[in-house]
Amino acid sequence: MQYTLMMKLSDLNCGESSKVIQISNQPKFMRRINDLGIVEGVVITYVARAPLGDPMLIKVRDFMLAIRLDDAKKITVEKL
């Protein structure tokens, strides 16, 4: 039996990778996040966090993206 660990994107530790499982169903937020390339099934790697803790730097496909913690809390991921 294999267990999957689902969590919010904001809960990842530096260097960890995850796969997007679900994005908040708020239409405006979902459209903006999808435009940035964050869609269900994409792999995200948490790279770094700003000195004061917000925003966090993630790698999506082949580019780096800074995302606010409030937005990262609306994205459910599966730890890889």
Secondary structure, DSSP 8 states (H G I E B T S, - for coil): -----EEEGGG--TT-EEEEEEE---HHHHHHHHHTT--TT-EEEEEEE-TTS-SEEEEETTEEEEE-HHHHTTEEEEE-
